[in-house]
Amino acid sequence: VSSQFSYPEDREQSSAAKIYALESLLIEKGVITPQTVDKVVAYFESEMTPHNGKKIVVRSWTDPGFLTRLLADTPAAIAELDLPDGMAGAEGEHLRAVANTPGVHNMVICTLCSCFPWPVLGLPPYWYKDPVFRARAAREPRTVLAEVGLPLPDDTEIRVWDSSGTARWFVIPERPSGTEDFTDEQLMDLVTTESMMGVALAGAPS
Amino acid sequence: MKLHETCTTDQAAPQFEHEWQRRAFGLALALSEFGHYPWEEFQRALIERIGSWQDAPESSREKWEYYDHWVAALQTVVDDHGLLTAPVTTVPDSHH
């Protein structure tokens, strides 16, 4: 048993050493520069964030025509919005939106690897990549949702969307009631990453 | 088995646990962005790695660590494309 506890640290160091060595060799070979990795990650961390998804959700709430177009052709509808360049790049072209409606709740998973809609939600939370979460969410979504604080009525249909290399699903949550007079900024505050993954509702207390 | 506690809060904001994971992520993405391989190819390598982990009996497989699979997949595509064995690219430099 003790070896099970000591092992991950060794393995962690081994993976870390491999990646630093690989980066150094690629720099030496002239394949990348010493700044390449930082630039790419910084771009993702600053531009590919849930802020994009929040904008999409709020526009869907305030413009029914946009929602219709979004569900029909997600990348084309997103292109209408003033979002950062690169949205159509890595991963963006495969974005697919589904909308919650009264009686239908959508949830996004990826059973094989972690096909996460980066451009609209940012990088995935760590637990999303856990095989236990993925397998259980596919098998018993109602139970899993109840465990994470979202018990749904028995007559609510739950649709689980399995993302893949060619379809990156995200959820348009329902607009909370009593928000008719909210500004776009106030509405954006109600949208969380979790609500766009379908593991929470918009405006739900965090 | 319960889900991770961060699952229920927006605190689960996308993050890397360690700098090397951040670099592994950026390296895989950068090489694809600069045309050294299509992103789909990296994804396939990652799916294969994770698939064989999932297919292995629980007693014989290593503890789940997502970025270990990420690093292994990256090594696969780097090898497949000979990125480390190709001739060194030299920047023209009139001083030499």
Contacts between the chains, C-beta under 8 A, distances in Angstrom:
chain1	res1	chain2	res2	distance
A	4	B	63	7.2
A	7	B	62	7.5
A	7	B	63	7.1
A	8	B	63	5.7
A	8	B	65	6.8
A	11	B	62	6.9
A	11	B	63	8.0
A	11	B	65	6.6
A	11	B	68	6.4
A	12	B	18	7.5
A	12	B	65	7.5
A	15	B	20	6.7
A	15	B	24	7.6
A	15	B	65	7.6
A	15	B	67	6.3
A	15	B	68	5.1
A	15	B	71	4.8
A	16	B	18	6.9
A	16	B	20	3.7
A	18	B	71	5.5
A	18	B	75	7.0
A	19	B	20	5.1
A	19	B	23	5.5
A	19	B	24	4.6
A	19	B	27	6.8
A	19	B	71	5.6
A	19	B	74	7.7
A	20	B	20	6.6
A	20	B	23	7.1
A	22	B	27	6.8
A	22	B	74	7.1
A	22	B	75	7.0
A	22	B	78	6.7
A	23	B	23	6.1
A	23	B	27	5.7
A	25	B	84	5.5
A	26	B	27	7.4
A	26	B	31	7.7
A	26	B	78	7.8
A	26	B	83	6.5
A	26	B	84	7.3
A	28	B	88	7.5
A	29	B	83	7.1
A	29	B	84	6.5
A	29	B	86	7.0
A	29	B	88	5.5
A	29	B	89	6.7
A	30	B	88	5.9
A	30	B	89	3.5
A	30	B	90	6.7
A	30	B	91	7.1
A	31	B	31	7.4
A	31	B	36	7.0
A	31	B	83	5.6
A	31	B	86	8.0
A	31	B	89	7.1
A	32	B	27	7.7
A	32	B	30	6.0
A	32	B	31	7.3
A	32	B	34	7.4
A	36	B	26	7.7
A	36	B	30	5.0
A	36	B	34	7.9
A	37	B	23	5.4
A	37	B	26	3.9
A	37	B	27	5.4
A	37	B	30	5.9
A	38	B	26	7.1
A	39	B	30	7.9
A	40	B	26	4.6
A	40	B	29	5.3
A	40	B	30	4.4
A	40	B	33	6.6
A	41	B	22	5.7
A	41	B	23	7.7
A	41	B	25	6.5
A	41	B	26	3.8
A	41	B	29	7.8
A	44	B	25	8.0
A	44	B	26	7.8
A	44	B	29	7.2
A	49	B	14	8.0
A	50	B	13	7.8
A	89	B	33	7.4
A	90	B	29	6.3
A	90	B	32	6.8
A	90	B	33	6.6
A	90	B	39	5.7
A	91	B	39	7.6
A	112	B	47	4.9
A	112	B	50	6.5
A	112	B	51	6.6
A	113	B	43	6.8
A	113	B	46	4.9
A	113	B	47	4.8
A	113	B	50	5.1
A	113	B	69	7.9
A	114	B	66	7.1
A	115	B	43	7.5
A	121	B	14	7.6
A	122	B	13	7.3
A	122	B	14	4.2
A	123	B	14	3.3
A	123	B	15	7.4
A	123	B	16	7.7
A	123	B	25	7.5
A	124	B	14	6.0
A	125	B	6	6.5
A	125	B	7	7.5
A	125	B	12	3.6
A	125	B	13	7.0
A	125	B	14	6.1
A	125	B	15	7.8
A	126	B	4	7.1
A	126	B	6	7.2
A	126	B	12	7.3
A	126	B	15	7.3
A	126	B	17	6.7
A	126	B	66	7.6
A	127	B	3	6.2
A	127	B	4	3.9
A	127	B	6	6.1
A	127	B	7	4.9
A	127	B	12	6.5
A	129	B	66	4.4
A	130	B	3	7.8
A	130	B	4	6.8
A	130	B	64	6.8
A	130	B	66	7.9
A	131	B	50	7.8
A	131	B	53	8.0
A	131	B	54	6.3
A	131	B	64	5.8
A	132	B	1	5.5
A	132	B	3	7.7
A	133	B	3	5.8
A	133	B	4	7.6
A	133	B	7	7.4
A	136	B	1	7.7
A	144	B	3	7.0
A	147	B	2	6.4
A	147	B	3	5.9
A	148	B	3	5.8
A	148	B	7	4.9
A	148	B	8	4.9
A	149	B	8	4.7
A	165	B	40	5.6
A	165	B	43	4.8
A	165	B	44	7.5
A	165	B	47	7.7
A	192	B	10	4.5
A	193	B	10	6.0
A	193	B	12	7.2
A	193	B	13	6.9
A	193	B	14	7.7
A	194	B	8	7.7
A	194	B	9	7.7
A	194	B	10	6.1
A	194	B	12	7.2
A	199	B	7	6.9
A	200	B	8	7.6
A	206	B	9	5.3
A	206	B	10	5.0
A	206	B	11	7.9
